[in-house]
Amino acid sequence: MTSPPPAVPTATYRLQLQPGFPFAAAEEAVPYLASLGVSHLHLSPVLEASPGSAHGYDVTGHARVREELGGEEGLRSLARAAHGHGMGIVVDIVPNHMGVPAPEDLNRALWEVLRDGPSSPYARWFDIDWGAGGGRVLLPVLGGRLGEEVGAMSVQGGTLVYHDHRFPLREGTEHLPLPELLDAQHYRLAWWRLARTELNYRRFFTVSELIGVRVEDPEVFAATHACVLRLMREGVVQGLRIDHPDGLADPGGYLLRLGERTGGAWTVVEKILGPGERLPVSWPVSGTTGYDALHHVDGLFVDPAGLAELADRYRRFTGAAPDAGGAWEPTERRAAREVVTHDLAAEVERLTRTAVAVCAAAPDPALRDHAPWALRTAIREVLVRIPVYRPYVTAGGPVGAEDRAMLEEAAEGAREAFRVPEESASVDVVRDLALGRLGDGEAQRDFCARFAQVCAALRAKSQEDTAFYRYTPLLSANEVGGDPGRPQVAPEEFHAYCARLQRDWPATGTVLSTHDTKRSADVRAAIAVLSECPGRWAELLERVTEETSRTAGVEAPDPHLAWVAWQTAYGMGFPYQERLVPALLKAVREAGLRTTWTERDAAYEEAVERFAVAGPGGPPLYTVAEFAREVAGAVRANVLGAALLHLAMPGVPDVYMGSERLHVALVDPDNRRLPEYPPFRPGAPESAEGREEAPDGLSERLSEEKLRLTEAVLRLRREHPEWFGAGASYEPLRAGGPAAGHCVAFVRSGAVAAVATRLSLRLAEAGGWRDTALELPPGRWREVLGGRKSEGRTALAELLEDRPVALLVRDPLPG
């Protein structure tokens, strides 16, 4: 009889569900995934979403499981199959927002609010500022100004129809002439461009198609979580991943309520930690989803000396100004100013209105006479100086020392924006409101919560979605949770991080690839090698630039795009034009220096596509392939080393679908493609067309090596959870000798050891391992993949003779 899944996963496997890959397809994969060694399937959101959604984060209904995926019976069938193989189910839930679909009646809660306005029982669900809209919610759905689009509107069957959109009509208005009918509704249809400044509902970042939900309201929480909590009570679901908790008004309060309802089930949060930031210890969760682990693993394979040279060559090649991609901090600060002024103008205006209201109603005269422009300026200036996603403060409540110091420092810097010192006193008002010091009235609570929510949106949009696309000397460093200004991680720093995880968050999630990573782990592993050979990379760019111009007569539209395009193509390893072109177009639009999503430069984008097809996506890539073959060993070392460290380190590793083998993926939607490789059914034939290509041209061998390594670690985790779980231990293993810095090794619970090679190109240049050795703990150790036996002081040249990594188990086993 199969044993039930463990309460805490030993490892999870992420399946990105969509209509083309529903529950039934996932169920077919269960035997394969069980044989891989994972303990839980990790499912993308399973509740009703916009039709055809390939991700599920645009939830339209919380009351039932998504029919396009197979409905609740499909999920139950998948769960039965998983449980039959000893595996559990973890689901991704989205508490922060819901989709604004077309047609709008797909979201029944929102539909009723649009029909009945603030009096609707569902009005409390959504974060709408009715006062700012004159009692109406702005819907920025029109392709042009209202006068240009009204001809495309009609009343049909008691609803207002505009192309794919359907809107409810306020009772008694259906027979009015169209202009009067539009004015009589609880909503205002508007040109989509007005969202930037006029929107009066909270949204997800700057996405107007996702409306904020007020889960801080107990009734809203109960209604939006009832289905998932029922599935947990009935044993269908065993764990949760919480999407974007930083968007919530009170993340800590939400997680406390959730933990009480789930009975403390394993739960991880998509919390992006900044450099040096710690997850709040008061949160009743197992940890994060693991982007902090991604940064620490990736950073081991970045050569700091080579990175400095690469950045210098990048600046010379691109000619980028310091604040337009030439240097990280100025680029990040400029991006933040642009986003807070332009993209988040509506959000800043709402904060300003609230601050003005607090000042006007304050009994203390010291808060009077602060001009709206000064408060607005102070809000912007403090916001752009917040170095993490958000503070965690509740109006009238206690404030942590770190949040207090962070906001005090941001306020001090914000004063520089004021020429008249007396006017800078508005900064004090904003600081005190953000710290919750001015009481716990409704307006004060609103400002305190909303300021933190806007912080999160600003950080994500300005850093991940703008600055990461502008500052690009080493693309592998520009990943969610990363620090492009200092991507390198020394072994000592990695070990300290792992020891802290084992002590404080032993069941936290860890990842290398996700549905949100801009490049998969293996693409990043290949690109990281460039930090070890910056001169050779610069010479290669000269050759391929000349070759593209000579053979195709095409020049890059700008040198920054050329640098990004060639690194991307090299990381992919094969000229997938149909995947490369969309990724590059997204990159230049997100960067926003020459074209944007909302102000597109058609001529520039056409030039980008011509260059991508003729150069990085065309014959010159075979010149890059020659270079890739030269560094193939280093790519292999990075791919296998990162995989081993991720799977063996403290925490619960999450394996993204297909990444147990070589996995080449770019930014979404490329990383959400349906799994083609490996085949999920044992014995199913492999398609050469679906096979991923590696930069070394040896994809089949590298994929097989990575698969064998992944299986070996995951099975050890499943068979011996005590070696890796909360009661386990983590100890660094120190190498001695001239190449000691190229070895990263640790032992778990005295029973299993992981050894990886870092910066292998530099290692080879220095003469290899020579007499560098690793002192193994007492006992005889067996290398799992090759069978080699070792004990005591072991030469790394022998231990790593066949492959750049080693997974060792003590023999005989302890206990």
C-alpha positions in Angstrom: 0.0 0.0 0.0 1.4 3.4 -1.0 2.2 5.6 2.0 0.6 9.1 2.2 2.6 12.1 1.1 4.7 13.8 3.8 3.2 16.9 5.4 6.3 18.8 4.4 7.4 18.1 0.8 10.8 16.7 0.2 10.7 18.2 -3.4 8.0 19.7 -5.6 7.6 19.6 -9.4 5.9 22.7 -11.0 3.3 22.0 -13.7 2.2 25.0 -15.6 -1.4 24.1 -16.4 -3.3 25.6 -19.3 -6.1 24.5 -21.6 -3.6 22.7 -23.8 -2.1 20.9 -20.7 -5.1 20.3 -18.3 -5.4 18.0 -15.3 -5.8 14.9 -17.5 -2.4 15.6 -19.1 -0.8 16.2 -15.7 -2.3 12.9 -14.5 -0.6 11.1 -17.4 2.7 12.5 -16.1 2.2 11.2 -12.5 4.1 7.8 -12.9 7.0 9.5 -14.5 7.1 12.3 -11.9 6.8 9.7 -9.1 9.8 7.8 -10.5 11.7 11.1 -10.6 11.6 11.3 -6.9 9.4 14.3 -6.1 6.9 14.2 -3.2 4.4 16.8 -4.4 3.1 18.2 -7.6 3.1 22.0 -7.6 0.2 23.3 -9.7 -0.3 26.8 -11.2 -3.6 28.4 -10.2 -6.5 26.0 -10.6 -9.6 28.3 -10.0 -11.7 29.8 -12.8 -9.7 32.2 -15.0 -10.1 34.2 -18.2 -10.8 31.9 -21.2 -7.6 30.5 -22.8 -5.4 31.9 -20.0 -2.0 30.2 -20.2 -1.1 31.1 -16.6 -4.3 31.3 -14.5 -3.3 34.3 -12.5 -6.3 36.3 -13.9 -8.8 34.5 -11.7 -12.4 35.3 -12.5 -14.2 33.1 -9.9 -13.1 31.6 -6.6 -16.0 29.3 -6.1 -15.0 26.5 -8.4 -12.1 24.8 -10.1 -11.4 25.9 -13.7 -13.6 24.0 -16.2 -11.0 24.5 -19.0 -8.6 22.4 -17.0 -11.1 19.6 -16.3 -13.1 21.1 -13.4 -13.1 19.8 -9.8 -13.5 16.2 -10.9 -10.4 16.5 -13.1 -8.4 17.9 -10.1 -9.7 15.2 -7.8 -8.7 12.5 -10.4 -5.2 14.0 -10.6 -5.0 14.1 -6.8 -6.1 10.5 -6.6 -3.4 9.5 -9.1 -0.8 11.5 -7.2 -1.8 10.1 -3.8 -1.7 6.6 -5.3 2.0 7.2 -6.0 2.7 8.7 -2.6 2.6 12.2 -3.8 0.7 15.3 -2.6 -0.7 18.4 -4.3 0.5 22.0 -3.8 -1.6 24.7 -5.5 -0.8 28.3 -6.3 -3.4 30.8 -5.1 -3.9 34.4 -6.0 -5.3 36.5 -3.1 -4.2 39.9 -4.4 -6.2 40.4 -7.6 -8.8 39.1 -10.0 -9.1 39.3 -13.8 -11.2 42.0 -15.6 -12.1 39.7 -18.4 -13.8 40.3 -21.8 -16.7 39.7 -21.6 -17.0 41.1 -18.2 -19.8 38.8 -17.0 -17.2 36.1 -16.6 -16.3 37.7 -13.3 -19.7 37.7 -11.7 -18.6 39.5 -8.6 -17.2 42.4 -10.6 -20.3 42.3 -12.9 -22.6 42.9 -10.0 -20.5 45.8 -8.7 -20.6 47.4 -12.2 -24.4 47.0 -12.3 -25.2 48.1 -8.7 -22.3 50.3 -7.8 -21.2 51.0 -4.2 -24.4 49.5 -2.8 -23.6 46.1 -4.2 -22.7 43.5 -1.6 -19.7 42.7 -3.7 -18.4 46.3 -3.6 -16.4 45.5 -0.5 -14.5 42.9 -2.6 -12.6 45.4 -4.8 -10.2 48.1 -3.9 -12.1 51.0 -5.6 -11.8 54.7 -4.7 -15.4 55.6 -5.5 -15.0 59.2 -4.3 -12.2 59.8 -6.9 -14.5 58.7 -9.7 -17.5 60.6 -8.7 -19.2 57.4 -7.6 -18.1 55.6 -10.8 -15.3 53.1 -11.5 -13.2 53.9 -14.5 -12.9 51.1 -17.0 -10.0 51.8 -19.5 -11.1 49.5 -22.2 -11.8 51.7 -25.2 -9.4 51.7 -28.2 -9.8 55.4 -28.6 -11.5 58.4 -27.0 -15.2 57.8 -26.2 -16.4 60.0 -29.0 -14.4 57.9 -31.5 -15.7 54.6 -30.1 -19.3 55.2 -29.2 -20.4 54.1 -32.7 -19.1 50.6 -31.9 -21.4 50.4 -28.8 -24.9 49.0 -28.7 -27.5 47.7 -26.2 -28.2 44.0 -26.7 -30.4 41.9 -24.5 -30.2 44.3 -21.6 -26.4 44.7 -21.7 -24.0 47.2 -23.2 -21.8 45.6 -25.9 -18.5 47.0 -27.2 -16.6 44.5 -29.4 -15.7 41.6 -27.1 -16.8 43.4 -24.0 -20.2 43.2 -22.3 -21.3 45.5 -19.5 -24.3 45.4 -17.2 -26.8 48.2 -17.2 -28.0 50.0 -14.1 -31.6 49.2 -13.4 -34.0 51.5 -15.3 -31.4 52.8 -17.7 -31.7 50.3 -20.6 -34.1 52.5 -22.6 -32.1 55.7 -22.3 -30.4 57.2 -25.4 -26.8 55.9 -25.6 -25.1 59.1 -24.4 -27.4 59.4 -21.4 -27.2 55.7 -20.8 -23.4 55.8 -20.6 -23.5 58.7 -18.1 -26.1 56.9 -15.9 -23.9 53.8 -15.2 -21.8 53.1 -12.1 -18.8 52.8 -14.4 -17.2 55.0 -16.9 -15.9 53.5 -20.2 -12.7 55.3 -21.1 -9.8 55.4 -23.5 -7.2 52.8 -22.3 -4.6 55.5 -22.1 -6.4 57.2 -19.2 -5.6 54.3 -16.9 -2.2 55.9 -16.2 -3.6 59.0 -14.6 -7.3 58.4 -14.0 -7.7 54.9 -12.8 -9.5 54.6 -9.5 -9.1 51.0 -8.6 -6.0 49.3 -7.3 -4.5 47.0 -9.9 -1.7 44.4 -10.1 1.4 46.5 -10.8 0.4 48.5 -13.9 -1.9 45.9 -15.4 -5.4 47.4 -15.6 -6.9 44.0 -16.5 -6.2 42.8 -13.0 -8.2 44.5 -10.2 -7.1 44.5 -6.6 -9.1 42.4 -4.1 -9.6 43.4 -0.4 -8.8 40.1 1.3 -8.1 42.0 4.5 -12.0 42.0 4.9 -12.9 38.8 6.7 -16.0 38.2 4.6 -14.0 38.7 1.4 -11.3 36.4 2.7 -13.9 33.7 3.5 -15.6 33.9 0.1 -12.4 33.9 -2.0 -10.8 31.1 -0.1 -13.8 28.8 0.6 -13.2 26.5 -2.4 -9.4 26.0 -1.8 -9.9 25.5 2.0 -12.6 22.9 1.3 -10.2 21.0 -1.0 -7.6 21.1 1.7 -10.0 19.8 4.4 -11.1 17.0 2.1 -7.5 16.0 1.5 -7.3 16.9 -2.2 -4.7 19.6 -1.6 -1.8 19.5 0.9 0.0 22.8 0.5 -0.1 26.3 -0.9 2.0 28.8 -2.8 0.9 32.4 -2.2 1.2 34.7 -5.2 2.4 38.3 -4.5 1.6 38.8 -0.8 3.3 42.2 -1.0 0.3 43.5 -2.9 -1.9 43.0 0.1 -2.9 45.6 2.6 -1.7 43.5 5.5 0.4 40.5 4.4 1.1 39.4 8.0 -2.5 39.5 9.0 -3.6 37.7 5.9 -1.0 34.9 6.4 -2.0 34.5 10.1 -5.7 34.1 9.1 -4.7 31.7 6.3 -2.5 29.6 8.6 -5.4 29.3 11.1 -7.7 28.0 8.4 -5.3 25.5 6.9 -4.1 24.1 10.3 -0.6 25.1 9.5 -0.3 23.3 6.2 3.0 23.8 4.3 2.8 27.3 2.8 5.4 29.4 0.9 5.1 33.0 -0.2 6.3 34.6 -3.4 8.3 37.2 -1.4 11.2 38.8 -3.3 13.9 39.6 -0.8 16.2 42.5 -1.4 20.0 42.4 -0.6 20.3 41.7 3.1 16.5 41.6 3.6 15.0 38.9 5.8 11.6 37.3 5.7 9.5 38.6 8.6 9.8 36.0 11.4 6.2 36.7 12.5 4.8 35.3 9.3 3.4 31.8 9.9 4.8 30.3 6.7 7.5 27.8 5.8 9.4 30.4 3.8 9.6 31.9 0.4 9.2 30.4 -3.0 12.9 30.6 -3.4 14.2 33.5 -5.5 16.7 34.2 -2.8 18.1 30.7 -3.2 18.3 31.3 -7.0 20.4 34.4 -6.4 22.8 32.6 -4.1 23.3 29.6 -6.3 23.7 31.6 -9.5 26.1 34.0 -7.9 28.6 31.3 -7.2 29.2 30.9 -11.0 29.9 34.6 -11.6 33.6 35.6 -11.7 33.8 39.1 -10.0 37.1 40.1 -11.8 35.8 39.0 -15.2 32.5 40.7 -14.5 34.2 44.0 -14.0 36.1 43.7 -17.3 32.9 42.5 -19.1 31.0 45.5 -17.7 33.8 47.8 -19.0 33.7 46.3 -22.4 29.9 46.5 -22.4 30.0 50.2 -21.7 32.5 50.8 -24.5 30.5 48.6 -26.9 27.1 50.2 -26.1 28.1 53.7 -25.2 25.3 53.7 -22.7 25.0 56.7 -20.4 25.3 55.9 -16.7 21.6 56.3 -16.0 20.5 54.6 -19.3 22.2 51.3 -18.8 25.8 52.3 -18.3 25.8 51.8 -14.5 23.4 49.9 -12.2 22.5 52.3 -9.5 21.9 55.4 -11.7 19.9 53.2 -14.1 17.8 51.8 -11.3 17.1 55.2 -9.8 16.2 56.8 -13.1 13.8 53.9 -13.9 12.2 54.3 -10.5 11.6 58.0 -11.2 10.1 57.3 -14.6 7.8 54.7 -13.3 6.6 56.6 -10.2 6.0 59.7 -12.3 4.5 58.1 -15.4 3.2 54.5 -15.0 2.1 54.9 -11.4 0.7 58.4 -11.6 -2.8 57.3 -10.6 -1.5 55.5 -7.6 0.6 58.5 -6.5 -2.5 60.7 -6.9 -4.5 58.5 -4.6 -1.8 58.7 -2.0 -1.7 62.4 -2.4 -5.5 62.8 -2.0 -5.3 60.7 1.2 -2.4 62.7 2.6 -4.2 66.0 1.9 -7.3 64.7 3.6 -5.4 63.6 6.7 -3.7 67.0 6.9 -7.0 68.9 6.4 -8.8 66.9 9.1 -6.0 66.8 11.7 -6.7 68.5 15.0 -3.0 69.3 15.3 -2.3 72.6 13.4 1.3 71.4 12.7 -0.2 69.2 9.9 -2.0 72.1 8.2 -0.8 74.1 5.2 1.0 71.4 3.3 0.4 72.0 -0.4 -0.7 69.0 -2.5 2.2 69.5 -4.8 4.7 69.3 -1.9 3.0 66.1 -0.5 3.0 64.6 -4.0 6.7 65.4 -4.4 7.5 64.0 -1.0 5.6 60.8 -1.7 7.5 60.2 -5.0 10.9 61.0 -3.5 10.4 58.7 -0.5 9.0 55.9 -2.7 12.0 55.9 -5.1 14.4 55.5 -2.1 12.8 52.4 -0.6 15.5 49.7 -1.3 13.2 46.7 -0.9 9.7 45.7 -2.1 7.9 47.3 0.9 7.8 48.0 4.6 5.5 46.0 6.9 3.6 48.6 9.0 0.1 48.9 10.3 -1.2 52.3 11.2 -1.2 52.7 15.0 0.7 49.5 15.5 4.3 48.7 16.4 7.0 49.3 13.8 10.0 47.1 13.3 13.5 48.6 13.7 14.5 47.8 10.1 11.3 49.4 8.7 11.8 52.5 10.8 15.4 52.9 9.9 14.6 52.4 6.2 11.8 54.9 6.0 13.8 57.5 8.1 16.7 57.1 5.7 14.5 57.4 2.6 12.9 60.6 4.1 16.2 62.1 4.8 17.2 61.7 1.2 13.9 62.9 -0.1 14.4 66.4 1.5 17.0 67.1 -1.2 14.2 67.5 -3.7 13.0 70.7 -2.0 14.7 74.0 -2.6 12.9 75.7 0.3 13.8 73.9 3.6 10.4 74.8 5.2 8.6 73.0 2.3 10.5 69.8 2.9 8.5 69.4 6.1 6.0 67.6 3.9 8.5 64.7 3.8 7.9 64.4 7.6 4.2 64.0 7.1 4.7 61.3 4.4 7.2 59.5 6.5 5.0 59.5 9.6 2.0 58.4 7.6 4.0 55.5 6.1 5.2 54.6 9.6 1.6 54.7 10.9 2.5 57.3 13.5 -0.4 59.7 12.9 -3.1 57.5 14.4 -5.3 54.7 13.1 -8.2 56.6 11.6 -9.6 55.3 8.3 -7.5 57.7 6.1 -4.3 57.0 8.1 -4.8 53.3 7.8 -5.5 53.7 4.1 -2.3 55.7 3.4 -0.1 53.4 5.5 -1.3 50.2 3.7 -1.5 51.8 0.2 2.0 53.4 0.5 3.4 49.9 1.1 1.4 48.4 -1.8 2.6 51.1 -4.2 6.2 50.5 -3.0 5.9 46.9 -4.2 4.4 47.9 -7.6 7.2 50.5 -8.1 10.0 48.1 -7.1 8.7 45.4 -9.5 8.0 47.7 -12.4 11.1 49.9 -12.2 13.6 47.2 -11.4 12.5 43.8 -12.8 10.6 45.2 -15.7 12.7 48.3 -16.7 16.2 48.5 -15.2 16.9 44.8 -15.7 16.4 45.4 -19.4 18.6 48.5 -19.5 21.7 47.4 -17.5 22.8 44.3 -19.3 26.5 43.5 -19.2 25.7 39.9 -18.0 22.2 38.9 -18.7 22.2 35.9 -16.3 22.5 38.4 -13.4 19.2 40.1 -14.3 16.8 37.7 -12.6 14.0 38.0 -10.2 15.4 38.4 -6.7 18.9 39.2 -8.1 21.2 42.1 -7.8 22.7 43.1 -11.2 25.0 45.6 -9.4 26.6 42.8 -7.4 25.5 39.4 -8.7 28.6 37.4 -7.5 28.4 35.3 -4.4 31.5 34.0 -2.6 31.4 30.4 -1.3 31.6 31.7 2.3 28.5 33.9 1.6 26.7 30.9 0.1 27.5 28.7 3.1 26.3 31.4 5.6 23.1 31.7 3.7 22.5 27.9 3.7 23.3 27.6 7.4 20.8 30.4 8.1 18.1 28.6 6.0 18.7 25.3 7.9 18.4 27.1 11.2 15.5 29.5 10.5 13.6 28.3 7.4 14.5 24.6 6.8 11.2 24.0 4.8 11.5 27.1 2.6 11.1 26.7 -1.1 14.1 26.9 -3.4 14.1 27.4 -7.2 16.3 27.9 -10.2 13.7 28.1 -13.0 10.0 29.2 -12.7 7.2 30.5 -14.8 8.5 34.0 -14.1 12.2 33.7 -14.6 13.5 35.8 -17.5 15.8 33.0 -18.5 15.8 29.4 -17.4 18.6 28.1 -15.2 20.5 26.4 -18.0 20.4 29.5 -20.2 21.8 31.5 -17.3 24.4 28.9 -16.6 25.7 29.3 -20.1 25.7 33.1 -20.1 27.5 33.2 -16.7 30.5 31.6 -18.4 31.0 34.9 -20.2 32.1 36.5 -16.9 35.1 34.2 -17.1 36.1 35.1 -20.6 35.1 38.8 -21.3 37.9 39.4 -23.8 36.9 36.4 -25.9 33.3 37.4 -25.8 34.1 41.0 -27.0 36.2 39.6 -29.8 33.4 37.3 -30.8 31.0 40.3 -31.0 33.3 42.0 -33.4 33.4 39.0 -35.7 29.7 38.4 -35.7 28.9 42.1 -36.1 31.1 42.2 -39.2 29.7 38.9 -40.5 26.1 40.0 -40.2 26.9 43.2 -42.0 28.9 41.5 -44.7 26.7 38.5 -45.4 23.2 40.0 -44.8 23.8 43.7 -45.2 22.1 44.3 -41.8 23.2 46.4 -38.9 21.8 46.3 -35.4 19.5 49.3 -34.8 21.6 50.1 -31.7 24.6 48.5 -30.0 22.7 47.9 -26.7 20.2 45.7 -28.6 23.1 43.9 -30.3 24.8 43.1 -27.0 21.5 41.7 -25.6 20.6 39.8 -28.7 23.9 38.0 -29.1 24.0 37.0 -25.4 20.4 35.7 -25.7 21.1 33.7 -28.8 24.3 32.2 -27.3 22.4 31.2 -24.2 19.7 29.5 -26.3 22.2 27.6 -28.3 20.1 27.3 -31.4 18.6 29.9 -33.8 14.9 29.6 -32.7 13.8 32.7 -34.6 10.2 32.2 -33.6 11.2 32.4 -29.9 14.2 34.8 -30.2 12.3 37.6 -32.0 9.4 38.0 -29.5 11.9 37.9 -26.5 14.0 40.7 -28.0 10.9 42.8 -28.9 9.7 42.4 -25.3 13.2 43.4 -24.1 13.3 46.7 -26.0 9.7 47.5 -25.0 10.4 46.8 -21.3 13.6 48.8 -21.5 11.6 51.8 -22.8 14.5 53.6 -24.2 13.6 53.5 -27.9 10.1 52.0 -27.9 7.5 50.9 -25.3 4.4 48.8 -25.0 2.2 51.9 -25.1 4.3 54.2 -27.4 5.7 51.8 -30.0 8.2 52.9 -32.6 7.3 50.7 -35.5 10.3 51.5 -37.6 12.7 50.7 -34.7 10.9 47.4 -33.9 11.0 46.4 -37.6 14.8 47.0 -37.5 15.1 44.9 -34.3 13.3 42.0 -36.1 15.4 42.3 -39.3 18.6 42.2 -37.3 17.4 39.3 -35.1 16.5 37.2 -38.1 19.7 38.0 -40.1 22.2 37.9 -37.2 21.6 36.1 -33.9 18.7 34.1 -35.4 20.5 33.4 -38.7 23.7 31.9 -40.1 26.1 34.0 -38.0 25.0 32.1 -34.9 27.1 29.2 -36.2 30.1 31.4 -35.5 28.8 31.7 -32.0 28.4 27.9 -31.9 32.1 27.5 -32.5 32.8 29.7 -29.5 30.2 27.7 -27.5 32.0 24.5 -28.3 35.2 26.0 -26.9 33.5 26.7 -23.5 31.3 23.6 -23.5 33.1 22.2 -20.5 32.4 25.3 -18.5 28.8 25.4 -19.4 28.4 21.7 -18.4 30.1 22.5 -15.0 27.7 25.4 -14.4 24.6 23.5 -15.4 25.3 20.4 -13.3 26.8 22.4 -10.5 23.8 24.7 -10.1 21.5 21.7 -10.3 23.3 19.8 -7.6 23.6 22.7 -5.2 20.0 23.6 -5.6 18.7 20.1 -5.0 21.0 19.3 -2.1 21.0 22.6 -0.1 18.6 23.3 2.7 15.0 23.9 1.8 12.4 22.2 -0.5 13.6 22.3 -4.1 11.0 23.0 -6.8 11.8 21.6 -10.2 10.2 23.5 -13.0 8.5 21.3 -15.7 11.1 19.9 -18.0 14.1 21.3 -16.1 15.2 17.9 -14.8 16.9 17.7 -18.2 18.5 20.5 -20.2 15.9 23.3 -20.3 16.2 26.3 -22.6 13.6 29.0 -22.0 13.4 32.7 -22.3 11.0 35.2 -20.7 7.3 34.5 -20.6 5.4 33.4 -22.6 8.4 31.3 -23.8 8.9 29.8 -20.4 5.3 28.6 -20.3 5.4 26.5 -23.4 3.8 23.1 -23.2 6.3 20.4 -22.1 7.7 18.6 -25.2 10.8 17.2 -23.6 11.2 14.9 -21.8 8.3 12.6 -22.7 6.1 12.3 -19.7 4.9 8.7 -20.5 7.6 6.1 -19.9 8.6 4.6 -23.2 7.2 7.3 -25.3 9.5 8.2 -28.3 11.5 11.4 -28.1 11.0 13.9 -30.8 14.2 15.4 -32.3 12.1 18.4 -33.1 11.2 18.9 -29.5 14.7 18.3 -28.1 16.4 21.3 -26.5 19.8 22.4 -27.9 22.7 23.2 -25.6 25.3 25.8 -26.3 27.9 23.0 -26.5 25.9 21.1 -29.2 25.8 18.1 -26.9 22.3 18.4 -25.6 21.5 14.7 -25.4 24.5 13.9 -23.2 24.1 16.9 -21.0 20.3 16.3 -20.6 20.9 12.7 -19.6 23.6 13.7 -17.1 21.3 16.3 -15.6 18.4 13.9 -15.4 20.5 11.2 -13.7 21.8 13.8 -11.2 18.3 15.1 -10.5 16.9 11.7 -10.0 19.7 10.7 -7.6 19.3 13.7 -5.3 15.5 13.7 -5.3 15.3 10.0 -4.5 17.7 10.5 -1.6 15.5 13.3 -0.3 12.4 11.1 -0.6 14.0 8.0 0.9 15.9 9.8 3.7 14.0 13.0 4.6 15.8 13.1 7.9 19.0 14.0 6.1 17.5 17.1 4.6 14.5 18.3 6.7 14.1 20.4 9.8 16.1 18.1 12.0 19.0 17.9 9.6 22.3 19.7 9.7 24.4 21.6 7.2 28.2 21.8 7.3 30.5 23.4 4.7 33.3 21.2 3.5 36.5 23.1 3.0 39.0 22.3 0.3 42.7 22.9 0.7 45.3 23.7 -2.0 45.9 26.2 -4.8 42.5 25.8 -6.4 40.4 25.6 -3.2 38.3 28.6 -4.3 36.9 26.6 -7.2 35.3 24.0 -5.0 31.9 24.4 -3.3 31.0 21.5 -1.1 28.9 20.7 1.9 27.6 17.8 3.9 24.0 17.2 5.1 23.5 15.4 8.4 26.9 13.7 8.1 25.3 11.3 5.6 25.3 12.9 2.1 27.8 15.4 0.6 27.6 17.6 -2.5 30.7 18.8 -4.4 30.5 21.3 -7.3 33.1 23.0 -9.5 32.8 26.8 -9.9 34.6 29.1 -12.4 35.9 26.1 -14.3 37.4 28.2 -17.2 39.5 30.1 -14.7 40.4 26.8 -13.0 41.7 25.4 -16.3 43.7 28.5 -17.1 45.4 28.2 -13.7 46.4 24.6 -14.3 43.5 22.6 -12.9 43.0 21.1 -9.5 46.7 20.1 -9.1 47.1 19.0 -5.5 43.9 20.6 -4.2 42.0 18.1 -1.9 38.8 17.9 0.1 38.8 16.6 3.6 35.7 14.3 3.9 34.1 13.6 7.2 35.0 10.3 8.9 33.8 7.2 7.2 33.8 5.7 3.7 32.0 7.7 1.1 30.5 6.3 -2.2 30.0 8.6 -5.2 26.4 7.9 -6.2 26.7 8.5 -10.0 30.0 6.7 -10.6 30.4 4.4 -7.7 33.9 5.7 -6.7 34.8 5.1 -3.0 36.6 7.8 -1.1 37.6 8.6 2.5 39.6 11.1 4.4 41.6 13.6 2.4 40.5 13.2 -1.2 42.1 14.7 -4.3 39.6 16.7 -6.2 41.3 15.8 -9.5 40.4 12.2 -8.8 36.9 12.8 -7.3 35.9 15.0 -10.2 37.7 13.2 -12.9 34.6 12.1 -14.8 32.2 14.9 -14.1 32.4 18.4 -12.5 30.2 17.5 -9.6 30.0 14.7 -7.1 27.2 13.4 -4.9 28.5 11.2 -2.1 26.7 9.0 0.4 28.4 7.7 3.6 28.7 3.9 3.5 27.6 2.2 5.7 24.7 4.6 6.2 24.4 6.3 9.6 22.0 4.9 12.1 
